[in-house]
Amino acid sequence: MRAHIVSVVLMVALASTYANAQKIADEPSRRQAMELYRSGMEFMSSERFDKAAEAFAASVEKDPLLTIAHYQLGQAHMSLKRPASALLAYKGCLDAMEALHHLEESNKFEVDKQRQETIREMRTELNRNVKIDPLKRTVIEQRVHDLEQEHSAPIGSPFHPPAFVLLAIGSAHFRNGDREAAEAQWRAAVDANPKLGEAHNNLAVIYLQKGQKTEAENAVKLAEKNGFKVHPQLKEDIQKLR
């Protein structure tokens, strides 16, 4: 019961945070947010996901535009089997990303400073954890690539949600029992990044469940072409479709 109450309180607090996520945090708040984020990452490494969620939630309270904290809050909630809370966090991540995108028109120096700090944090995570799961490494590397692309994008260009967040939103929808929403997000993910093998794999699962053999087979081929190791059982189940 207590965990549920804490979760509800955090969701209400975060909803308020997202509504006011149009302001760049001052330097002390930013530093505190990063410290809380790093604490959350340590809790994630030791699989103390409840503590991680609390740390990430506190981090985005300090800096509503700290996108990596929003995203990791979603990851923590997914590990805790709270897909509805994860959805809120991932959408908060997109809101923060879009807010930063638009703020760059008037605050390019500050936005780029935060972007470079985030890139350093991602690279530190990669270098610190040499045994990191290959799939997770690919996602982090893609996040770094997306951030570097944002740096070189012309001011005033439209905001495009990054594929890795769309992938995560789709997974949260799927865990929450909304297969149609999951499919829509995974389709959007492969539109944003056709080389995202995990999204193709997930679409193959959707097509299998819908009995669409040709689409499932094509999705498996695209997943493997882009380096994703498709589970043999999935391929076997697809072959059984008529």
Buried (B, 14 or more C-beta within 10 A) or exposed (E): EEEEEBBEEBBEBBEEBBEEBBEBBEEEBBEBBBBBBBBBBEBBEEEBBBBBBBBBBBBBBBBBBBBBBBBBBBBBBBBBEBBEBBBBBBBBBBBBBBBBBEBBEEBEEBBBBBBEBBBEBBEEBBEEBEEBEEEEBBBBEBBBBBBEEBEEBEEEEEBBBBBBBBBBBBBBBBBBEBBEBBBBBBBBBBEBBBBBBBBBBBBBBBBBEEEBBEBBBBBBEBBBEBEBEBEEEBBEBBEEBE
